Amino acid sequence: MKFLLLFAIKLYWFLIPKTKRRRCIFRKSCSNYVYEKTCEKGLISGLKVLRYRYLNCRSGFIIFDHPLNNEKLMLLPNQKIIEEKEIAERLIS
């Protein structure tokens, strides 16, 4: 069954050019991340990652500087905080 999810992602990559895709707020794009996790850990993990990314890769995030070390952090819509190394470079600049 994991091959159906992998096929759907490959089909998405084939049918929708990069220039027409929505820009991801994460450093590794959502489709690439879901593809990678599905290959590594299977369908259930891939679906969990897909759901997480789908719910959080939207507007409603806040980027702020850590008060002690000035590292950029992002508060996601689900109230989880991610570090600078996970945030898309275009949002940090």
Secondary structure by P-SEA (a helix, b strand, c coil): caaaaaaaaaaaaacccccccccccccccaaaaaaaaaacccaaaaaaaaaaaaacccccbbbbccccccccccccccccccccccccccccc
